[in-house]
Amino acid sequence: MQRATFGKSPSGKRLELIQKSPNYRNGQFQNLNHTPALTEGSSYVKVMFEFLFKKTIDRLPQDSLPSMKTDLLNLPIEQDVLVWFGHSSYFIQIDGVRILVDPVFSGNASPVPGTTKAFKGADRYTVEELPEIDYLFISHDHYDHTDHETLVKLQPKIKKVICGLGVGEHLEHWGFAPADIIEKDWNEMVSLGDGFTVYITPARHFSGRSFSRNNTLWVSYLLQTPTMKIYIGGDSGYDTHFAEIGKKFGPIDFAILENGQYDLQWRYIHMLPEEVLKAGKDLQARRVFPVHSSKFALANHAWYVPLATITKLNESAKVPLVTPMIGEPVYLKDTSQTFSQWWVGRQ
């Protein structure tokens, strides 16, 4: 537990600030509404038994996933584009600013090497292939979103980090300068200048990297650029906050929502596909990009089920879905761009 990868619990002035948060009670951050870790009738014993012994067909891809290689180092700065790296990691270049969200390039989503490995074909990009990043956004401190190995390598390329309360303790422990960390609570905002504003918004989830739980804050973000509103959803179960965000900021041009690694047994902390579509409508989103799939097997569904299910459900919901393969450029202002169902036939 002394290894650097586990990070460090908030202390000193940072802990004092956390303790003043209206979202921190009884020694932990709390969700807006009651959020059991497991659905009623389930148990950790049942979950662990199914995870270890249930044989799910195609939980892992049988072959390498298809992907594309976009040259990020030579991407014209005037091009407004998003490139997905699988799971919840992606690069955004919008209105001349470069943003990176929840990067995981180590090939592993666990503190134990080799235990939660990336799918074949899902690890096409490296830190060396990334340009200098103006803003790194961290949604919460779980290993599949806050990767120690990646962040240590990235640190020289990062100008500023934006994260929830407490997460900065990990980052400082790993070598980030305190002056480069912008740490905020729900319902706070940061003006970045040049027409960019970040609103820190709630999510319904939890946090923790060791035995301490919920000592750092999980967040989502509304990014207002000079020309677009982009919602960065992080990890979240469905709840009332989506409609509240939509009412305050909608319509939202582009919403990035988790859709993967879900189960009825933990539906309060991860959305089911039908809830992703509902959340998109609550947000008044013009387009929805479902992420949190296609790189790691953290649940017992087949790897392609999240994308296949939400696409099928959307035949009646009619939400404009963005479903690129890993590395495929998404042109943020081209609402006519279409995507293949690249997962079909790869069972």
C-alpha positions in Angstrom: 0.0 0.0 0.0 3.0 2.3 0.1 3.5 2.2 -3.7 3.1 5.5 -5.4 0.4 4.2 -7.7 -2.1 4.2 -4.7 -1.7 7.9 -4.4 -2.1 9.8 -1.2 -5.1 10.8 1.0 -5.9 14.5 1.4 -4.3 16.2 4.3 -3.4 19.6 5.8 -5.1 22.6 4.2 -6.5 20.5 1.4 -8.4 18.4 4.0 -9.5 21.5 5.8 -11.0 22.8 2.6 -12.7 19.5 1.9 -14.3 19.4 5.4 -16.0 22.8 4.6 -17.7 21.4 1.5 -21.5 21.1 1.7 -21.1 17.8 -0.1 -18.8 16.3 2.6 -20.5 14.8 5.6 -19.6 12.1 8.2 -16.0 12.0 6.9 -16.9 11.3 3.3 -18.2 13.0 0.2 -21.9 12.2 -0.5 -24.0 11.9 -3.6 -27.0 14.2 -4.0 -29.4 11.4 -3.4 -29.1 8.1 -1.5 -26.8 5.9 -3.6 -26.2 2.3 -2.4 -23.0 0.8 -3.9 -25.1 -2.3 -4.8 -28.7 -2.7 -5.8 -31.1 -4.0 -3.2 -31.0 -7.8 -3.0 -27.4 -8.0 -4.2 -24.2 -8.5 -2.1 -20.4 -8.2 -2.6 -20.1 -12.0 -2.2 -22.5 -12.5 -5.1 -20.8 -9.9 -7.3 -17.3 -11.3 -6.6 -18.5 -14.9 -7.3 -20.0 -13.9 -10.6 -17.0 -11.9 -11.6 -14.6 -14.7 -10.8 -16.6 -17.7 -11.9 -19.4 -16.7 -14.3 -18.4 -17.5 -17.9 -19.7 -14.7 -20.1 -19.4 -15.3 -23.8 -17.3 -12.7 -25.6 -16.5 -10.8 -22.4 -13.1 -10.3 -24.1 -12.8 -9.7 -27.9 -11.6 -12.8 -29.8 -9.5 -10.6 -32.1 -7.9 -7.2 -32.2 -10.3 -4.3 -32.2 -10.3 -2.1 -35.3 -8.8 1.3 -34.8 -7.4 4.3 -36.6 -4.3 6.3 -36.0 -4.7 10.1 -36.1 -1.5 12.1 -36.0 -2.2 14.3 -33.0 1.2 15.9 -33.0 0.6 17.5 -36.4 -3.1 18.1 -36.1 -3.9 21.7 -37.3 -4.8 23.8 -34.3 -7.8 25.3 -36.1 -9.4 21.8 -36.5 -12.2 21.2 -33.9 -11.9 17.5 -33.3 -12.3 14.7 -30.7 -10.2 11.5 -30.7 -11.3 8.6 -28.4 -8.7 6.2 -27.0 -11.2 3.7 -25.7 -13.0 3.5 -22.3 -13.2 7.1 -21.0 -10.0 8.6 -22.3 -10.2 11.1 -25.1 -8.5 14.1 -26.6 -10.4 17.3 -27.5 -9.2 20.2 -29.6 -11.7 23.0 -29.7 -11.4 26.7 -30.6 -7.6 26.5 -30.4 -7.3 24.7 -27.0 -6.1 21.2 -26.4 -7.8 19.1 -23.7 -7.2 15.6 -22.4 -9.7 13.7 -20.3 -9.0 10.7 -18.0 -6.0 9.4 -19.9 -5.0 5.7 -19.4 -2.2 4.6 -21.6 -0.5 2.0 -19.4 -2.5 -0.9 -20.8 -3.8 -1.7 -17.3 -6.8 -0.4 -15.2 -5.7 -1.9 -11.9 -2.9 -1.2 -9.3 -1.9 -4.9 -9.8 0.1 -5.1 -13.1 -1.4 -7.4 -15.7 -4.7 -8.0 -14.0 -7.1 -5.7 -16.0 -5.4 -5.5 -19.3 -6.5 -3.4 -22.3 -8.1 -5.3 -25.2 -5.9 -6.1 -28.2 -6.1 -3.1 -30.6 -7.3 -0.8 -27.9 -3.9 0.5 -26.9 -2.8 2.2 -30.1 -1.7 5.5 -28.6 1.2 6.4 -26.3 2.0 9.5 -24.2 4.8 10.3 -26.7 2.2 10.7 -29.5 0.3 13.4 -27.6 1.0 17.2 -28.1 1.3 19.7 -25.3 -2.0 19.8 -23.4 -3.5 23.0 -22.2 -6.0 21.4 -19.7 -6.1 17.9 -18.3 -9.5 17.0 -16.9 -9.8 14.3 -14.3 -13.3 13.1 -13.4 -12.4 11.0 -10.4 -9.6 9.0 -8.9 -10.4 5.4 -9.9 -7.6 3.5 -11.6 -9.4 3.3 -14.9 -9.6 7.1 -15.0 -6.6 8.3 -13.0 -3.6 6.2 -14.1 -0.4 6.8 -12.2 2.0 5.5 -14.9 0.4 7.7 -17.6 0.2 10.8 -15.5 3.8 10.7 -14.4 4.9 10.4 -18.1 2.4 13.2 -19.1 3.3 15.7 -16.5 5.9 17.6 -18.6 3.2 18.1 -21.3 0.4 19.3 -19.0 0.0 23.1 -18.5 -3.0 22.9 -16.0 -5.1 20.2 -14.4 -8.8 20.5 -13.5 -10.2 18.0 -10.9 -12.5 17.6 -8.0 -11.6 18.3 -4.4 -8.9 16.1 -3.0 -7.7 14.6 -6.3 -4.9 17.1 -6.3 -3.3 15.3 -3.4 -2.6 12.3 -5.7 -1.2 14.6 -8.4 1.1 16.5 -6.1 2.4 13.2 -4.7 3.2 12.2 -8.3 5.1 15.4 -9.1 2.6 18.0 -10.4 3.1 21.5 -9.1 0.4 22.8 -6.8 0.2 26.0 -8.9 -0.8 23.8 -11.9 -3.8 22.1 -10.2 -7.3 23.7 -10.2 -9.3 21.8 -7.7 -13.0 22.5 -7.3 -16.3 21.5 -5.7 -19.7 20.8 -7.4 -21.4 24.0 -8.6 -18.2 26.0 -8.8 -16.8 27.4 -12.0 -13.4 28.4 -13.4 -12.9 31.1 -16.1 -10.1 30.0 -18.3 -10.0 33.2 -20.4 -10.5 33.7 -24.1 -14.2 32.7 -23.9 -13.6 29.4 -22.1 -15.4 28.6 -18.8 -15.6 25.3 -16.9 -18.5 24.5 -14.7 -17.9 21.7 -12.2 -21.2 19.7 -12.0 -22.3 16.7 -10.0 -22.1 13.0 -10.8 -23.5 10.0 -9.0 -20.6 7.7 -8.3 -17.9 7.2 -5.6 -14.1 7.4 -5.3 -11.1 5.7 -3.7 -7.8 4.1 -4.6 -7.1 2.0 -1.4 -9.0 1.3 1.7 -10.2 4.9 2.0 -13.4 5.5 0.2 -15.0 8.8 -0.9 -12.3 11.0 0.4 -12.0 12.7 -3.0 -14.8 14.2 -5.1 -16.1 12.6 -8.3 -17.3 15.2 -10.8 -18.7 15.9 -14.3 -18.0 19.1 -16.3 -19.8 21.5 -18.5 -17.2 23.1 -20.8 -18.3 26.4 -22.4 -16.0 27.3 -25.3 -16.4 30.4 -27.5 -18.5 28.3 -29.9 -19.8 25.1 -28.1 -21.1 23.6 -24.9 -19.5 20.2 -24.2 -20.6 18.0 -21.3 -17.9 15.7 -19.9 -19.8 13.2 -17.9 -17.2 11.1 -16.1 -18.7 8.1 -14.3 -22.3 8.4 -13.1 -25.4 6.5 -12.4 -28.7 8.0 -13.5 -30.1 10.7 -11.3 -31.8 14.1 -11.1 -28.6 16.0 -11.8 -28.8 15.4 -15.5 -32.1 17.3 -15.8 -30.8 20.0 -13.5 -27.7 20.5 -15.7 -29.8 20.5 -18.8 -32.2 23.1 -17.4 -29.3 25.4 -16.4 -27.0 25.0 -19.4 -29.1 23.4 -22.2 -29.2 22.8 -25.0 -25.8 21.2 -24.9 -24.0 20.6 -28.2 -22.1 17.5 -27.4 -22.6 15.2 -24.3 -20.1 12.5 -23.4 -21.8 9.9 -21.2 -20.6 6.6 -19.7 -22.2 3.5 -21.3 -20.3 0.3 -20.3 -19.1 -1.8 -17.4 -22.7 -1.7 -16.1 -24.8 -4.3 -14.3 -28.2 -4.3 -12.6 -26.4 -5.1 -9.4 -24.7 -1.7 -9.4 -27.1 0.4 -11.5 -27.0 3.3 -9.0 -23.3 4.1 -9.8 -23.2 3.2 -13.6 -25.9 3.8 -16.1 -27.7 1.2 -18.2 -27.9 1.9 -21.9 -31.5 3.0 -21.7 -30.6 5.5 -19.0 -27.8 6.9 -21.1 -30.4 7.9 -23.7 -32.6 9.3 -21.0 -29.7 11.3 -19.6 -28.9 12.7 -23.0 -32.5 13.9 -23.4 -32.4 15.4 -19.9 -29.3 17.3 -20.8 -31.0 18.6 -24.0 -28.0 17.2 -25.8 -27.8 17.7 -29.6 -25.4 14.7 -29.9 -24.4 12.0 -27.4 -21.1 10.1 -27.4 -21.3 6.9 -25.3 -18.0 5.9 -23.8 -16.6 3.7 -20.9 -16.5 0.6 -23.2 -14.2 -1.2 -25.7 -11.0 -1.3 -23.7 -11.3 -3.0 -20.3 -13.6 -5.8 -19.0 -14.8 -4.5 -15.7 -18.3 -6.0 -15.9 -19.7 -9.3 -17.0 -21.4 -8.2 -20.2 -19.9 -9.1 -23.6 -17.5 -6.3 -24.8 -19.7 -5.2 -27.7 -23.0 -5.2 -25.8 -22.9 -1.6 -24.6 -22.7 -0.2 -28.2 -25.0 -2.8 -29.7 -27.6 -2.2 -27.1 -27.7 1.5 -27.1 -27.7 1.5 -30.9 -30.7 -0.8 -30.9 -32.6 1.2 -28.3 -31.9 4.4 -30.2 -33.9 3.2 -33.2 -37.0 4.5 -31.3 -35.3 7.1 -29.1 -33.7 8.9 -32.1 -30.9 10.6 -30.2 -28.0 11.5 -32.5 -25.3 9.0 -31.4 -21.5 9.4 -32.0 -19.9 6.0 -32.1 -16.3 6.2 -33.6 -13.8 3.4 -33.4 -10.7 4.1 -31.3 -8.6 6.8 -33.0 -11.2 7.9 -35.5 -11.6 11.7 -35.7 -14.9 13.1 -34.5 -15.5 16.5 -36.1 -17.1 18.4 -33.3 -18.9 20.9 -35.5 -20.0 18.5 -38.2 -23.4 17.3 -37.1 -23.8 15.4 -40.3 -20.8 13.1 -39.7 -21.8 9.4 -39.6 -20.1 6.4 -38.1 -20.0 2.7 -39.0 -21.2 0.0 -36.5 -17.6 -1.2 -36.3 -18.3 -3.7 -33.5 -20.8 -5.8 -35.6 -19.5 -9.1 -36.7 -16.5 -9.1 -34.3 -18.1 -11.4 -31.7 
